[in-house]
């Protein structure tokens, strides 16, 4: 006994149309081929999504160290301690005035090209155009008290004393601090050039470190390294110089050389040990975190082509399914066909799908029961896949933007312990 299939594509509106009948066979074969391809792509996407979910689970474990070992870019900027400032060994004769004279160092001593002032470096060539953030700590009361001066009379005092003593490396160094405090890289460099020029060899590292710090803060890190290495050559036992070199190397993603500098500092001054330990743990924390984020991003990149192919095939599938349906009797009509009595109970339990079609230039709502093919296609929910991808993109972007700090810029993922 031959029983009619509920979703048979050959239950035609016009049973005498041979061309339409043959087209149904072609459409049915095309749909079966598309279905096989969609099933394979979905299985592949599901496997990759499961793998991505594993990395997402790992991520929740690896973010726990962020609060304890977060480093922002400003945390690596060279900050000299009080002992370093005491090395300048200078008390300013405070002068007060209502005038607003500023210590523009090129007004006190002309200094053009000089081979000993790193004129070959890119940052020095562009010194008139460099921009930097203000270093507010250099205007702190605690620091200025070391030199017996207040922020109110700081610029005028430097101006008057440089006018009377234009060869004082100490005053030029203090003037460079003032301009760094104001965030004026151009004027700070002009002052520090003169400080380097006049400073004795055993003190030359002080203005050199100031220059290296300016280059660091203006993002000329390679030039910063060159200048700070010169400071170390002049005073190899000064911990602040070597620590500053380590900071610049770290910002250049030269991790092993950076840590080597930090270990040297630790040997010179044990008080740096907690900071060295902190940086080591920070590097390892964010290395693991960033590797996971990069791996997730790579996995997502592998999913996207498959999803695009899946979207294209599903659209093609729907187009052929529409062609198939156009020539066959809708399921809702078959419900009233006595030859389908045995299917009616299952049919009435099916969901319906509705769409708006234009008939006689008017929109008409058509509804029908879901066919067997449409029931299968419900498992190929494209919206769910797209939402999954968007959520993962958002998750990765959120951590990359908000949680990496300085490690957004430096390639900590490439670090490996020697």
Secondary structure, DSSP 4 states (H G I P E B T S, - for coil): -----TT-TT-BSSTT-HHHHHHHHHHHHHHHHHHHHHHHHHHHHHHHHHHHHHHHHHHHHHGGGHHHH---GGGGS----HHHHHTT---------S------GGGTS-----GGGTTTSHHHHTGGG------GGGG-HHHHHHTT--TTTHHHHHHHHHHH-TT-HHHHHHHHHHHHHHT-HHHHHHHHHHHHHHS-GGGHHHHHHHHHHHHHHTT-HHHHHHHHHHHHHH-TT-HHHHHHHHHHHHHTT-HHHHHHHHHHHHHH-GGGHHHHHHHHHHHHHHHHHHHHHHHHHHHHHHHHHHHHHHHHHHHHHHHHHHHHHHTB--HHHHTT-GGGGGGHHHHHTS-EEEEEEEETTEEEEEEEEPPHHHHHHTTS-HHHHHHHHHHHHHHHHHHHHHS-GGGGTS-GGG----
